[in-house]
Amino acid sequence: MSKTAKLGPLIIDLKGLDVSAEEKELLSRPVVGGVIFFARNYTDPQQLDALVKQIRAIRPELLLCVDQEGGRVQRFREGRTLLPAPGKLRARYQESPAAAKAMATELGWLTAVELREFDLDFSFAPVLDVDYGKNKVIADRAFGDTPAMAATLAQAFWRGMGEAGCAGVGKHFPGHGFVAEDTHVQSARDMRSYEELLDSDMRPFIEMIEAGVEAMMPAHVIYPACDLSPASQSAFWLTQVLRERLQYRGAIISDDMGMQGADLDGEEDESASIVRALQAGCDLLMACNNPERLLKVADKLEALPEDLLFPEDSLRRRHSMRRRPEGTVDKARLARARELAQSLRQ
């Protein structure tokens, strides 16, 4: 495989509703492997369709992805079904776990069906964190306030996504719900031991690994009893725990490396954090929301050794995130799923 055909580790964002000349040049560079969409990149389905085609014309192999969880975190809204927050299923779970599980599957399927219309590859969902009532950023993004509830409903949602050909990303390993801090703007430390984490927050992740989830996103949280680096840059968490102890074989995709929780030393840009994350075991890494620094980051990454940027195992895992085309959409099921989403939002 030539270098130009290889899929690099960097997932980037775009400034607006189309691709600028500068962004076109950046997307053409082998170090870039994908694009994540935000609300600023979307006005309606027709505009997004044109944007996706513009990107595919530059490099058809690029991975295209989005955060489409439901509730507060839904980037595409106009002309799309407004999805309920995952936490809306908790009350239904208390009434009937089986019924809530079926609802989660339908919501996951609906999410993926509406994404596949745009030739997107995957969504950064489901959230596998447990909501302890401490973290406002997680809160109702979590399916459950117990490990069992979170595991059951999140896995059902992911299975629904898979029925429509969309890969899933379990997040934020090994668990983000116990800390109060928002890692977008500050560092966070979870002081629990490995054994405590293993018996609680890690349970949904372990069950999803056993089920075959395609990707995991590590948290930008430090667990000092285990390691002094954020999990996203920790060889302990990504290599020793995920790969070796848990025998995880899917992709590892970082959250935005420009978040404050990923910054260990007040660095000039996120390139040093990205290198640490690559060395620790990440396959794909996001660098978002700072276009002025993005070119500098790409330049620094291109100076890295080939075997760090394009290792064969990582290339295989990156390509495994591609959308898997399914058959025609069941229109009756789609109508029922949309009615379900609307009822849960009320």
Secondary structure, DSSP 8 states (H G I E B T S, - for coil): --GGGS--SEEE--SSSS--HHHHHHHTSTTEEEEEE-GGG-SSHHHHHHHHHHHHHH-TT-EEEE-EEETTEES--TTS-----GGGHHHHHHH-HHHHHHHHHHHHHHHHHHHHTTT--EE---B--B--S--TTTGGGSSBSSHHHHHHHHHHHHHHHHHTT-B-EEEEET-STT--S-TTTS--B----HHHHHTTTHHHHHHHHHHT-SEEEE-S-EETTTEEEEGGG-HIIIIIIIIIIS---SEEEEEETTSGGG-SS--SSTHHHHHHHHHHT-SEEEE-S-HHHHHHHHHHHHTS-HHHHS-HHHHHHHHTTS--------HHHHHHHHHHHHHHH-
